[in-house]
Amino acid sequence: MASFEQLIGELERTGQRRLVVLSGDEQWTLSQAVALRETLPGDWVWLDEQPSKAISSLLGREFRHAVFDASAGFDVAAFAALSGTLSAGSLLVLRVPPLAHWAEHPDQDSLRWSDSAEAIATPHFVRHFCRTVAADPDAIVWLQGHPLSLPPFPDAPDWLPASGGPQREQAEILNVLEGMSPGIVAVTAARGRGKSALAGMLLNRIAGSAVVTAPAKGATDVIARFAGEHFNFMAPDVLLASSLQADWLIVDEAAAIPGPLLEKLVLRFPRVLLTTTVQGYEGTGRGFLLKFCARFTGLQRFSLSVPIRWAAGCPLERVVASALLFDDTLLDRRPEGEVRLTSLEPEAWERQPALVTLVYELLCAAHYRTSPLDLRRMMDAPGQHFAVAQTDSDIAGALWLVDEGGLSPELSRAVWAGYRRPRGNLVAQSLAAHGGSPLAATLKGRRVTRIAVHPYRQREGIGQALIRNASGEDYLSVSFGYTDELWHFWQQCGFVLVRMGSHREASSGCFTAMALLPLSKAGHQLCEQAQLRLQRDARVLSAWNGEKIPVDDGWEATLNNDDWLELAGFAFAHRAFSTSVAALTRLLLSVDTPLPALRDKMAGKADDLGRKALLAKLRSETAQALESLDKARCQQLKDAILQWQFFQ
């Protein structure tokens, strides 16, 4: 290990960090990692099981050396986050299977993002990662059964660590902030550039009051260190619920806070500083600037480019950014020329890596929330399809579709009844679980996962052209946080609204909308049935949600066959109350029996029962009402639906 001791001395002198890949069987990589830990002094953070949960407590802190175990599964988001916590002079040791067989190994982390019942191999990502590491002159790869060979030390100058005072970029921004009139400033940077330190320095300089908020208090250690006694933290939801007033609001890692919550906080305070990481792993990309910051006229933007915790050109930062495609410079270039549409399949990662890298870059940079998990999904999850609007110089737009549906009739019925919720099939399952047709999930569709048009080529119809040229069997679908602007786009593309969620999503602050573009005869029938159901239920759903659903009002007060099936599914199976609420409203108009729990629930009255007890009572009263209307019909539906829980 003497060669590693010499390497550490050189890294400390130059302010750099290195990636060390240990490739072999688990016992061999473990023994080498332990030997390194015992030889080289440092914190030696060790992430193996459930690294995503562990990394949340490490963000915002600094460590010397770390080991990341990717022997069974590679959580790349946690890997990237861990790399950002390491100080100058550190090693990031990565344990992986033998390189010759790694691409065929099932990756346990794929269970989080592939929508597969079993772990899958991830050959496209593994080969891309291995190519990236092999092409980097400073990455250290130690193979079991082979001698260790360290790359030569570069002729780099001595590195002078930051003294604790503001660096040039920080000082320039601080001068603006200290004399700032009421308004909003956003400071963005890659990891390690000192944006949290900048926020702490500001707290130490301003004369007025200030409050700090962030997704997690543990991630604000750097701000607290620089702010000293001026540090005052409140969690975002607690702060919003309070009546606290202050001259300044400091939001660290702002892009990781749900947009609607962040917007309400920003509007509460006269002066606001937003800091966030725009590359990598905090749950966002350039979309934070494009989507959120664009809402505020007069918002000032600054960026920090020079690393402070390590020297510029750090080999570890470079190889992680290359492996996980953190480059986002595409949005700075205007794609020139005529647009031509082409399709791509995941195999393009091997045949056309440069092109598909640009597709990933555009789709992620233009999205408000993104993660390295999206890269894993795009590369290796089954059923992914891509379309590209290409120009002579770059790409102007991209569309990402995923296969859904095709469930067996037995499983589709079980999903409708609430007996099963298999992985994946977001819209296809919703069409069954929340719609009127027990066989809805047997149809095959393709869901629009993401669509993006380059900012310099928007308003040209490129997005609509990508949708029009997309193919599928029965329908295309989309699920999105409803806004009038977004719905206008999907309407222009020919989609029909078929469902509106029953509550606002925390991530978007909007109701989830689902829409279909039918392609086959069966797709048209399903779409028409779902749209008519939504129109018939819209009056009740709008009143229940407190927000009008943008469809024609097709209210009917009398029960029909669909209502009978819906009510039987609620009474005798596990259909959700929110799904059945319109049919339940019509049921109460059709019977004279007391049904106290149902009538009180519809009237919004409080109850003394617990949630489960109340739901059981509601189901029991629904069954009672159906029996009073037509006992034979009720029994027939009950017998049929109870059989749907038994399937292969």
Secondary structure, DSSP 8 states (H G I E B T S, - for coil): -HHHHHHHHHHHHHT--EEEEEES-HHHHHHHHHHHHHHS-S--EEE-SSHHHHHTTTTT--BS-EEEE-SS---HHHHHHHHTTB-TT-EEEEEE--HHHHTTSEEGGGGGTS--SS-EE-HHHHHHHHHHHHH-TT-EEEETTS-----------------SS--HHHHHHHHHHHT--SEEEEEEE-TTSSHHHHHHHHHHH-SS-EEEE-S-GGGGHHHHHHHGGG--B--HHHHHHS----SEEEEETGGGS-HHHHHHHHTTSSEEEEEEE-SSSSS--THIIIIIGGGSTT-EEEEE-S-SSS-TT-HHHHHHHHHTT---GGGGS---S--EEEEE-TTHHHH-HHHHHHHHHHHHHTSSS--HHHHHHHHHSTTEEEEEEE-SSSEEEEEEEEEEE---HHHHHHHHHTS---SS-HHHHHHHHSSS-TTGGGSEEEEEEEEEE-GGGTTSSHHHHHHHT---SSEEEEEEE--HHHHHHHHHTT-EEEEEEEEE-TTTSSEEEEEEEE-SHHHHHHHHHHHHHHHHHHHHHHHHHTS--SS------S--HHHHHHHHHHHHS---HHHHHHHHHHHHHH--S--HHHHHHHTT---SS-HHHHHHHHHHHHHHHHHHH-HHHHHHHHHHHHHTT---
